[in-house]
Amino acid sequence: MALVVTIANGFAGVDAGLWLMGHGQPAAFFGSAVRRRRKGWCVRDRSLIDLVETTGAAKCADSSRPFLTHIPCAAPVFAVSGKVLVAPAGARKGASAVKTVPMSMRHALCATEFGSEWVVMATLSRTDRIALADGETLSVRPDAVVAWTGKRPTGFCPKLSIWDVLLPRGPRDLMFTFYGPGVVWIEGTSRPAQAGARQLQRRIA
């Protein structure tokens, strides 16, 4: 029997069951909601997604990421783990780290694979669904990636130095390249911090 989710008034509502939920979820529930241990030696998304068993209906919402997107998983969907709000526990097939910088795990993107049912994503802004034809490519900023189907994306940076790999800020102008056929869900990007402007303001003050 397929598990159903209802989205209304900014909340994703689910019935009693075993769910994968983002941290701090559910926001409200009937009965009880108990966090279960996620078994396995290497569960890459363990620190980003909880396993929650509810005995009654529950509602999920994240005030810091108020926009919800329902993604059906008829084909395998790779969802950014930190943006997952709720999904059936049985839909998860695994998780992997997508490296933005070759040979460096420092800025890797954790993605959870869902092979059935659906997943609800919570994002900072509204999402757009982009279908890629066979052989078509799409470049996306890392913080704009929500989910995708098809081939694994690759990282690209116009100019990469050793400092880009070592420093915590990460490389500038880094992009993910997605390859068709497939579908990519994206959201708006956040404005990068302008360190130079802040330093100038301090000197003026």
Buried (B, 14 or more C-beta within 10 A) or exposed (E): EEBEBEBEEBBBBBBBBEBBBBEEBBBEBEEEBEEEEBEEEEBBBBEBBBBBBBEEBBBBBBEEBEBBBEBEBEEBBBBBBBBBBBBBBBBBBBBBEBBBBEEBEEBBBBBBBBBBBBBBBBBBBEBEEBEBEEEEEBEBBBBBBBBBBBEEBBBEBEEBEEEBBEEEEBBEEBBBEBBBEBBBBBBBBEEEEEEEEEEEEEEEE
